[in-house]
Amino acid sequence: MFYFLVGIAVLLLVYAAVLVIFLRKGRKIPPAAHLWLAVLNGLILAAVLAWGIAR
């Protein structure tokens, strides 16, 4: 489970970096990008809760 959490966290950081690159180039972030950030954050929260309960 720990490796799953690390993997999801890395995905979130990469995705956030891509969005920052978009902003620096002057492009607007598509509305779907906010949805995917929320999904990744929710997945991390659910995984952390499940890991904490299982421990």
N, C-alpha and C positions, 0 to 999 in steps of 0.2 A: 504494500500500500504506500510505503514511503516513496518508492521510485515512481509510482503513479503520480503522487503529489508533486514531486520534483519535475516530472515531465510536463504536467499541466501548467506549473508555474513558469517553466521555460517557454512554453507556447504562449502564455499570456504576455511575457516580457517581449518576445519576438513580435507579437501582434501589435503591442503598444509602440514598439520601436518603428514598425512600418507606418503606423498612424502619425507618429511624430515626423517622419520623413515626408509624409503627405503634407503636413502643415507647414513644414519649412519650405517646401516648394511652392507654397501658396495655393494648393488645391484644397477644396472643401472635403471634409470627411463625409462619406456617404452615410445616410441614416442607418443602413443595415450594419455598419461598423459598430455603432453603439449597442445594437442588439447582441452582436457576437461578443463584445466585451462583457456585457452582462451575463451571457451564457457561460463564458469561461470563468468569470468570478463566482458565479453560482455553483459551477462544478467544483471549483477549489473549496468553497465553503462546505458543500455537501461532503466532499471527500475528507476534509479535516474533521468534520463532525463525526462521520462514520469511523474514521481512524481513532478518534478520541474515545468514542463509545466502545469500540472493540478492544481497546487497551484496557 
